[in-house]
Amino acid sequence: MTQTGYMPNEYDGVFLQTLSNLSGLSFAVLSDSVLWHSHNFTRHPCACDDALLKRLAEALPGENPGIFMENEYVFWGLLRCGGSVIATGPALLNKPSDDYEKRYASLHHISETIMLRKLPLQEMADYLSLVSIHLFGIPWTLEAISFLGEGTEHYAWESERDYSHYHIDQSEHDRTHKRGREFEKAIASAIRSGDVEQAKKLLGGNVPNVADSGRVADEERKQIEYMIVSLLTILTRAAQEGGLPSEIAHDVGDIYLRRLSKASLSGAVLTTLGQRAVIEFAGLVQKAKEEHSFVSHVEACKAYIDANLLKNIQVSDIAPALGLSRTYLSHLFKATEGITIQKYTQREKCRRAQRLLIYTDYPLAMISEYLAFSSPGYFSSCFYQWYGMTPSQYRRVYSRE
């Protein structure tokens, strides 16, 4: 994440795509261009209208998320992420006429009609909060979200009324969601410990009701879907903290996100999906702990490198983090892997660059900065060592764009 633009990593991209599929809304990362998008790029308003892109990218005055009123009918949810803005929308607060979608598409130079979903402000705030929790661990309430753009005084007043209704609707439950939070902490503890039996005991005991986690959607099925998305984020992080390699944890999380995205099932089956994820993560962490040996120092080193791949990683940073001496870790890694830590880090960065070169059109300088190479020239030199051609040559040969 840099001030020049945030590009979602693979796990964040799957999360945003899944949330997009579940909500029916488009998610995009905006800077001076559309850096990432969840739907058809040629039909995204910001990809077709530079003026709207500029308005949304520059709308947030501070760090708080915002609801941007494009006009009296259409609004967007905005969340700052480094030097970029994650935008979800467009959504309708009110629909003026049956042909409005067609007129809106024409207004933004889109050749085909696009569907605009009517959405309560509270629901948009919940989506922004889910993304913020996933990326930063920070929840947001509607009352803390800024209202921006035309007619903001009117819609700010509307939001206060909606928020009051939300609290009235929640009054029969514990609005602090204490039981839900305590259950999440207990599950996370079982995952970190690799305690499969404790995980099963928690799932088979007095599991909190859906309402104990706070209402995110009016429909029970949607509520469960969003709860599972949040649960998977908790499980992935707890598994990494418990010693499961980051790559494996993210892969398992991705699998369950994809299953959830494709599911057209009843609430009970969706709940079972979440339970299966808990048991599988606990089992994987348990297995990782059982296989712990001196080689685990090497795996921990790899996990550290994977988790910090977007930084300028030095052996002098890794060894203290693992509680080892620099010399011991260097010798152990070379003896086990047949390659130095520096070369391994370089190789993993180039592997990540390889995927970006194939599947995106990001400039080489941006990829170099994103992966924390000291300069584009050094990036090109390192890439050539591993792939026998420069990044530019590799993109020309293998690009799938």
PyMOL commands that set and color helices and strands:
alter all, ss='L'
color gray80, all
select helices_A, chain A and resi 10-23+41-43+45-48+50-57+100-107+121-136+142-144+152-170+178-193+196-204+210-213+220-241+246-262+267-290+295-307+315-322+326-337+341-359+364-370+376-387+391-398
alter helices_A, ss='H'
color red, helices_A
select strands_A, chain A and resi 27-30+34-37+66-69+74-81+84-92+117-118+146-149
alter strands_A, ss='S'
color yellow, strands_A
deselect
rebuild
show_as cartoon
